[in-house]
Amino acid sequence: MNDVIIVKGSGGLGRRTESQDGISALLCNGIPVNGGVQPNTLYLLASVDDALSLQITPEYDLNNGILVYEHISEFFRMNPNGTLYLMIADINSTYTDLIENICKKLLRKAQGKIKRVGVVWNPYGSVTVRPFEAGSPQIDAILSAQTLYLSEFAAHRPVFFILEGKNYSPTSTPYNIRGLNAEGVMVVVGQSIVTANKHANYASYAAVGTALGARSAAAVNVKHSWVDKFNCYGGSLTVAGINGEKIDDISDAVQDAIDEAGAQFFRTHTGISGYYFNSTATATSATSDYAYAENVETMNKAARLVRAALLPYLESPQKIDPKTGKLSTEVVKQFETIGKRSLEEMLRNDEVSGINVYVDPDQNLLATSKLEIQFEIIPTGSASKIIAKLGFKNPF
């Protein structure tokens, strides 16, 4: 019969499933509390109030001479909508113990949900912090984190590490963190002088919680050093510094040297108030494809999406061209389409500039049982330097 048919549309409001990209974790050694936080237990925090319910308070930090509440509160200050897993280890844990033993358990328990981990080492009792130098616990921890980064990627749980660069000397010849060849690790040396002065044990701490919160609030392709979006001033960070020295007292030349060395600290910009991260460098060469945090996190997200799209086809039967023994045109097109769809979310969210997927039809699937798919991701760029050429002109 004749009629006017109304077809109800869907999706026009652009509502999306909430992103899981911001899920982070904080790992540190700490003191258990009766009726509160316990060691080697994974807690899920949605706000500072959740930390308080575990009896992790400013007094917990100060009375024990450790920093846990500080990093949690800074995380949520930088990202009020963040999701933070927390695990504390035995107070006598070494820096490498935290990475090599406890962190592995944390990541397995979270079943791949965690996208980045901030690791804080609280020296306790008679433990002293060596200078940031070859053979120090800080360097060993960075190298251990890189090993874990590689093994977690292989285990299909891609994760990024933000480590505390304790006792890093702000000199004209700073330790070259980029020379450690640890692409999965970012090392923070910047601190709040206010916090550093509260307790003798805090003197060489670094603001991992602030960096973790800023990184979790950024899209995977975005630098958390973006001036318009990530002013870090506030909370405990009202006076910034490095290893007890105020940033205003560190010369531009030394700051440039530390920046080139790959360490992360808080800087100022003339003409605008606030504190901002100097960079997003990882502990690897500046010429690496993964020289910056956003490079690593973009690839980690792509790896998760591609695997999720392809996993249902594992062990599936595929047609072979009966004349050539090679992949059929149908199979080639099918997997190229699946590959492109797997990354459409990132393209739609402007997290990548473009994607290319290619399946070589000349593969001998019958002989190898291996199907290779080539993905090419064109990343977004970042305006790390803006050059404005100014000059006078006489219109006469």
Secondary structure as UniProt FT lines:
FT   TURN            12..13
FT   TURN            21..22
FT   STRAND          24..29
FT   TURN            34..35
FT   TURN            39..40
FT   STRAND          43..45
FT   HELIX           48..53
FT   TURN            54..55
FT   HELIX           58..64
FT   HELIX           69..78
FT   TURN            80..81
FT   STRAND          84..89
FT   TURN            91..92
FT   HELIX           95..97
FT   HELIX           98..103
FT   HELIX           104..109
FT   TURN            110..112
FT   STRAND          116..120
FT   TURN            125..126
FT   TURN            134..135
FT   HELIX           137..154
FT   TURN            155..156
FT   STRAND          160..164
FT   TURN            166..167
FT   HELIX           177..180
FT   TURN            183..184
FT   STRAND          185..188
FT   STRAND          190..192
FT   HELIX           193..196
FT   TURN            197..198
FT   HELIX           200..202
FT   TURN            203..204
FT   HELIX           208..217
FT   TURN            220..221
FT   TURN            224..225
FT   TURN            227..229
FT   TURN            235..236
FT   STRAND          240..242
FT   TURN            243..244
FT   STRAND          245..246
FT   HELIX           247..249
FT   HELIX           252..261
FT   STRAND          266..269
FT   TURN            270..271
FT   STRAND          272..277
FT   TURN            286..287
FT   TURN            289..290
FT   HELIX           293..310
FT   HELIX           311..313
FT   TURN            314..315
FT   TURN            322..324
FT   HELIX           329..342
FT   HELIX           344..348
FT   TURN            349..350
FT   STRAND          352..358
FT   TURN            361..362
FT   HELIX           365..368
FT   STRAND          374..379
//
